[in-house]
Amino acid sequence: MSTDTGTQRLGKYELRELLGRGRMTEIWKAYDTQLQRPVAIKILRADLQNDPDFMARFESGSRVVASLYHPNIVQIHDFHTSGPPESERTSIYIVMDYIEGSTLAEYIRNTSHRQSFPATTDIVYLFASISLAVDYAHQQGMNHLDIHPDNILLYKRAEKASSGSEGTPGEPILINLGIAQLLSTNTSVLSGSLLKDVPYISPEQARGNAGTEGSDLYSLGVILYEMCTGKLPFQNDSPSAIMTQHINTPPPSPSLLNPMIPPALEQVILHSLDKDPMVRFPNASSMAAAVADAFNIPVPESLSRPVSSPEVTQSSITPVLVASTPSTVVVQSTATDGAVTSPGTTPVIHSALDTPRIALSQTPTPMPTPTTLPIPLQQTRPPQRKRRGLFVSLIVLVVLMLGNVVLG
């Protein structure tokens, strides 16, 4: 890291402001002197280069992460290892877009933690955007495994910032994708070392097992719980105690913390926090669709629908919005294996200002118990042979009648 004229440099990048420091990384706001633009640089611990397993993961993983391109995932520009004469010491760093804005953690602290819950439309917007990013990463074979509000930035575009809509969240951008895999051979316990990350870790990761796509969905479920109740499902001063709760303890009912949460939303939250990853939502988009359904808000068209399957079990049913009107929602309950069940309805939420929010009074209507739709029988065409036989019989009858008339 060069320090000519008092400015710290990494190759062509000037390090201008330390934004944060973690157990294994530092994050800097920097300036690309060639392209003349601000960037963010995550500098990894220098001693990691002595780990051959890490360097192998770094080289292979960097290519995968840099190939991802999604509007709600921070764009990675460069993975680099520098040393003399480029810099005074060996540095391993990652260069990415610099996102102007706050984090989702700050947004939650300023809203839900103060019992000033976000508008339901804002919750649906946030989860729809984040779920698309998570599903895209999963489709590319990349699990995040460290999703929490500090790893979601809210990008305030210039036109939105100047519009005066200060209460609305910015565009969510998922960051640090792939970092968990790069920094540890045991990605299941990476987040468990930090108190701020442990509340969002999945039960399987807490057990020491490898994280999966379902682990990311569980973390999203914890964020949804926190946004709707103002509290985390599991809290303790000891990280290990919180991990044990993730493994063994059912989360407190969200409606006990916020009585205005409709039953349909509570069902979505608890379904996303199931201890068994196979019972959770099949993907992030179906979870976001169920959140919109619970709020009686039209599901964004960009959200994908689960693929149907011929079998369904009553224990794995998840509501997914199919169509809606201003006053009712038509629902098809979709199991984790994709089978379609019977339609139902969910309550409508209104406020005095006609802006729906979670903490407003309402009279919810419980969803009916889903039942499997009967499979329609295939219609069959009548045999052509019977039709021809009837036609011949009619001709014979007419001939006989004519013969009787002539003879008479």
C-alpha positions in Angstrom: 0.0 0.0 0.0 1.8 3.1 -1.3 1.6 6.4 0.7 3.2 8.9 -1.7 2.3 12.5 -0.9 0.3 11.3 2.1 -2.2 9.4 -0.1 -2.6 5.7 0.4 -2.7 3.8 -2.9 -3.4 0.3 -4.2 -2.1 0.3 -7.7 -4.3 2.8 -9.7 -6.7 3.3 -6.7 -6.4 6.0 -4.1 -7.8 5.1 -0.7 -9.8 8.1 0.5 -12.0 7.0 3.4 -12.1 4.0 5.7 -15.8 2.9 5.7 -15.6 -0.1 8.1 -13.3 -2.7 9.5 -14.2 -6.3 10.3 -12.6 -9.4 11.6 -10.9 -10.3 8.2 -11.5 -7.3 6.0 -11.4 -3.5 5.7 -13.8 -1.6 3.3 -12.6 1.7 1.8 -14.1 4.3 -0.4 -11.5 4.8 -3.1 -10.9 6.5 -6.4 -10.0 4.9 -9.7 -7.4 7.3 -11.2 -7.6 5.8 -14.6 -11.4 5.7 -15.1 -11.8 8.7 -12.8 -14.7 7.3 -10.7 -15.3 6.4 -7.1 -15.2 2.7 -6.2 -15.4 0.6 -3.0 -12.5 -1.6 -2.2 -12.6 -4.5 0.3 -9.1 -5.3 1.5 -8.6 -8.8 2.9 -6.1 -9.8 5.6 -2.6 -10.1 4.1 -1.8 -13.4 5.9 -4.6 -15.1 3.9 -2.1 -15.4 0.9 -0.2 -18.0 3.0 -3.2 -20.3 2.9 -3.1 -22.2 -0.4 -6.7 -23.3 0.0 -7.8 -19.7 0.3 -5.8 -18.6 -2.8 -7.3 -21.4 -4.8 -10.8 -20.4 -3.7 -10.0 -16.8 -4.3 -8.9 -17.4 -7.9 -11.8 -19.6 -8.8 -14.5 -17.8 -6.8 -13.5 -14.4 -8.1 -14.2 -15.4 -11.6 -17.7 -16.6 -10.7 -18.6 -13.6 -8.7 -17.3 -11.1 -11.2 -19.3 -12.8 -13.9 -22.6 -12.0 -12.1 -24.6 -9.1 -13.4 -27.9 -8.1 -11.8 -29.3 -4.6 -11.0 -29.7 -5.6 -7.3 -26.3 -7.1 -6.8 -23.2 -4.9 -6.4 -21.0 -5.1 -9.5 -17.6 -6.5 -8.9 -14.9 -5.0 -11.2 -11.7 -6.6 -10.0 -10.1 -9.2 -7.7 -6.4 -8.5 -7.3 -3.3 -9.4 -5.3 -0.7 -6.7 -5.2 2.8 -6.5 -3.8 6.1 -4.6 -4.3 6.8 -2.5 -6.4 3.0 -1.9 -6.9 2.5 -1.5 -3.2 4.7 -1.5 -0.1 3.1 -4.7 1.2 1.2 -7.6 -0.3 -2.5 -6.8 -0.4 -5.5 -8.9 -1.5 -8.5 -6.8 -2.4 -11.8 -6.7 -4.3 -12.9 -3.6 -6.3 -16.6 -3.0 -6.7 -19.2 -0.2 -7.4 -19.4 2.4 -4.7 -23.1 2.7 -3.7 -24.2 6.0 -2.2 -26.8 5.4 0.5 -27.5 3.8 3.8 -27.9 0.1 4.8 -31.1 -1.8 5.4 -29.9 -2.1 9.0 -30.0 1.7 9.4 -33.5 1.8 7.7 -34.8 -0.9 10.1 -33.4 1.0 13.1 -35.1 4.2 12.1 -38.5 2.5 11.4 -39.4 -0.9 12.8 -37.1 -0.6 15.9 -39.0 2.6 16.8 -42.4 0.9 16.2 -42.8 3.1 13.2 -43.3 0.3 10.7 -42.6 0.7 7.0 -45.5 1.0 4.6 -46.6 -2.5 3.3 -45.8 -1.3 -0.2 -42.3 -0.5 0.8 -41.8 -4.0 2.4 -43.1 -5.7 -0.7 -40.8 -3.5 -2.9 -37.8 -4.3 -0.8 -38.4 -8.1 -0.6 -39.3 -8.3 -4.3 -36.0 -6.7 -5.3 -33.9 -8.6 -2.9 -35.5 -11.9 -3.8 -34.8 -11.4 -7.5 -31.1 -10.9 -6.7 -31.0 -13.9 -4.4 -32.7 -16.2 -6.9 -30.4 -15.0 -9.7 -27.4 -15.8 -7.6 -28.8 -19.2 -6.8 -29.4 -19.9 -10.5 -25.8 -19.1 -11.2 -24.7 -21.6 -8.5 -23.8 -19.0 -5.9 -25.2 -19.0 -2.4 -24.7 -15.9 -0.3 -24.7 -17.6 3.2 -24.2 -14.3 5.0 -27.4 -12.3 4.3 -28.2 -9.7 7.0 -29.3 -6.0 6.9 -25.8 -4.7 6.9 -25.1 -6.6 3.6 -28.0 -4.9 1.9 -27.4 -1.3 0.7 -30.2 1.1 -0.1 -29.1 3.1 -3.2 -30.6 6.6 -3.2 -30.7 7.6 -6.9 -30.2 11.3 -7.6 -33.7 11.7 -9.0 -35.3 10.0 -6.0 -33.2 12.0 -3.5 -34.3 15.3 -5.1 -38.0 14.3 -5.1 -38.5 14.9 -1.4 -39.6 11.3 -0.7 -37.3 10.9 2.3 -39.4 8.2 4.0 -39.1 5.8 1.1 -36.3 3.2 1.0 -33.7 3.3 -1.7 -33.1 0.6 -4.2 -31.8 -2.5 -2.4 -28.4 -3.7 -3.5 -27.0 -7.0 -2.2 -23.3 -6.9 -1.3 -20.6 -9.3 -0.2 -21.9 -12.1 -2.3 -19.4 -15.0 -2.3 -17.3 -13.5 0.4 -18.3 -16.2 2.9 -17.1 -18.9 0.5 -13.8 -17.0 -0.1 -12.9 -16.3 3.5 -13.5 -19.6 5.1 -13.4 -23.3 4.3 -16.2 -23.7 6.9 -18.7 -21.2 5.6 -21.3 -22.5 8.0 -19.7 -20.8 11.0 -18.3 -17.6 9.4 -21.2 -15.4 10.5 -21.3 -17.1 13.9 -18.2 -15.3 15.0 -19.9 -11.9 14.9 -22.8 -10.9 17.2 -24.4 -8.7 14.5 -24.5 -11.6 12.0 -25.5 -14.5 14.4 -29.2 -13.4 14.6 -29.6 -14.1 10.9 -27.8 -17.5 10.6 -29.7 -20.6 9.7 -30.1 -23.6 11.9 -28.1 -25.8 9.6 -25.2 -23.4 9.6 -25.5 -23.0 13.4 -25.1 -26.8 13.6 -21.9 -26.6 11.6 -23.3 -27.9 8.3 -22.7 -26.4 4.9 -25.1 -23.6 4.0 -27.5 -24.0 1.1 -30.0 -22.0 -0.9 -32.5 -22.6 2.0 -30.1 -21.0 4.4 -30.3 -17.7 2.5 -34.1 -17.9 2.6 -34.1 -18.4 6.3 -31.9 -15.3 6.7 -34.5 -13.4 4.6 -37.2 -14.7 6.9 -35.4 -13.3 10.0 -35.2 -9.9 8.2 -38.9 -10.0 7.5 -39.6 -10.9 11.1 -37.5 -8.0 12.3 -39.1 -5.5 9.9 -42.7 -6.5 10.9 -42.2 -6.8 14.7 -39.3 -4.5 15.5 -37.5 -7.3 17.2 -35.3 -10.2 16.3 -36.7 -13.7 16.8 -33.7 -14.8 18.9 -31.7 -12.5 21.2 -29.0 -13.1 23.8 -25.7 -11.6 24.8 -24.0 -14.8 23.9 -23.6 -15.7 20.2 -23.5 -19.4 21.0 -26.8 -19.1 22.9 -28.4 -17.4 19.9 -27.1 -20.2 17.6 -28.6 -22.8 20.0 -32.0 -21.0 19.8 -31.9 -21.1 16.0 -31.4 -24.9 16.2 -33.9 -25.8 19.0 -36.3 -22.9 19.9 -39.4 -22.0 17.9 -39.5 -18.3 17.2 -42.0 -16.2 19.2 -45.3 -15.6 17.4 -44.9 -12.4 15.5 -48.4 -11.3 16.4 -47.4 -11.3 20.1 -44.9 -8.6 19.4 -47.1 -6.7 16.9 -50.8 -7.6 17.3 -51.7 -5.9 14.0 -49.8 -8.4 11.9 -52.5 -10.3 9.8 -52.6 -14.1 10.2 -51.6 -14.6 6.5 -48.4 -12.6 7.1 -47.6 -14.5 10.3 -48.0 -17.7 8.4 -45.5 -16.5 5.8 -43.0 -15.4 8.4 -43.1 -18.6 10.4 -43.0 -20.7 7.2 -39.8 -19.0 6.2 -38.3 -19.7 9.6 -38.9 -23.4 9.6 -36.0 -25.4 11.1 -36.1 -27.8 8.2 -34.8 -26.1 5.0 -36.9 -28.5 2.9 -40.1 -27.1 4.4 -39.2 -23.5 3.7 -40.2 -21.6 0.5 -38.8 -23.2 -2.7 -37.2 -19.9 -3.7 -37.0 -16.2 -2.6 -39.4 -15.1 -5.3 -42.2 -17.3 -3.9 -41.6 -15.9 -0.5 -41.8 -12.3 -1.8 -45.0 -13.2 -3.6 -46.5 -14.6 -0.5 -45.6 -11.4 1.4 -47.4 -9.4 -1.2 -50.4 -11.8 -1.0 -50.6 -11.4 2.7 -50.8 -7.6 2.3 -53.3 -7.8 -0.5 -50.8 -6.0 -2.8 -50.4 -7.2 -6.4 -47.3 -9.3 -6.9 -44.7 -7.6 -9.1 -44.8 -9.3 -12.5 -41.0 -9.9 -12.4 -41.4 -12.5 -9.6 -41.4 -16.0 -10.9 -44.0 -18.7 -10.0 -43.1 -22.2 -8.7 -43.4 -25.1 -11.1 -46.3 -27.4 -10.4 -45.9 -31.0 -9.3 -48.4 -33.9 -9.3 -48.2 -34.5 -5.5 -48.9 -32.3 -2.5 -48.8 -32.8 1.3 -50.8 -30.7 3.7 -47.7 -29.9 5.8 -45.9 -28.1 3.0 -48.5 -25.6 1.7 -47.4 -22.0 1.0 -49.8 -19.3 -0.3 -48.8 -17.7 -3.6 -50.7 -14.9 -5.2 -52.3 -15.6 -8.6 -54.6 -12.6 -9.2 -56.0 -9.7 -7.2 -58.6 -7.0 -7.1 -58.8 -3.8 -5.0 -60.8 -5.7 -2.3 -60.0 -9.4 -2.6 -57.1 -11.6 -3.4 -57.4 -14.9 -5.2 -54.8 -17.3 -3.9 -53.5 -20.6 -5.0 -51.7 -22.4 -2.2 -48.5 -23.9 -3.5 -46.6 -26.6 -1.7 -42.8 -26.8 -1.6 -43.0 -29.4 -4.3 -45.0 -27.0 -6.4 -48.5 -28.7 -6.4 -51.5 -26.4 -6.7 -54.3 -26.3 -4.1 -57.6 -24.5 -3.7 -58.1 -20.7 -3.8 -58.8 -18.6 -0.8 -58.9 -15.0 0.4 -56.9 -12.7 2.7 -57.8 -9.5 4.6 -57.5 -6.0 3.2 -55.4 -3.5 5.2 -56.4 0.2 5.2 -55.2 3.2 7.1 -56.8 6.5 7.9 -54.5 8.0 5.3 -55.1 5.1 2.8 -51.5 4.1 3.1 -51.4 0.5 4.5 -49.0 -0.1 7.3 -48.5 -3.1 9.5 -49.4 -1.5 12.8 -52.8 -0.3 11.7 -56.0 -1.9 13.0 -57.9 -4.3 10.9 -60.3 -7.2 11.1 -58.5 -10.1 9.4 -60.3 -13.0 7.9 -58.6 -16.4 8.4 -57.6 -18.2 5.3 -59.5 -21.4 4.6 -57.8 -24.8 4.9 -56.3 -25.6 1.5 -57.6 -28.7 -0.2 -56.3 -30.4 -3.3 -58.0 -29.5 -6.5 -59.5 -32.4 -8.4 -57.9 -33.3 -11.7 -60.4 -32.7 -14.5 -61.3 -35.8 -16.5 -60.3 -35.8 -20.1 -63.2 -35.8 -22.4 -63.5 -38.6 -24.9 -65.1 -38.6 -28.4 -67.9 -41.0 -29.1 -66.9 -43.9 -31.3 -67.4 -43.2 -35.0 -68.5 -46.8 -35.6 -71.7 -46.3 -33.6 -72.6 -43.1 -35.6 -72.2 -45.0 -38.9 -74.4 -47.9 -37.7 -77.2 -45.5 -36.7 -77.0 -43.8 -40.1 -77.3 -47.1 -42.0 -80.3 -48.1 -39.8 -82.1 -44.9 -40.7 -81.6 -45.5 -44.4 -82.9 -49.0 -44.2 -86.0 -47.8 -42.3 -86.7 -45.2 -44.9 -86.4 -47.7 -47.8 -88.8 -50.1 -46.0 -91.4 -47.4 -45.5 -91.2 -46.3 -49.1 -91.6 -50.0 -50.2 -94.8 -50.3 -48.1 -96.2 -47.2 -49.7 -95.6 -48.5 -53.3 -97.1 -51.9 -52.5 -100.1 -50.4 -50.8 
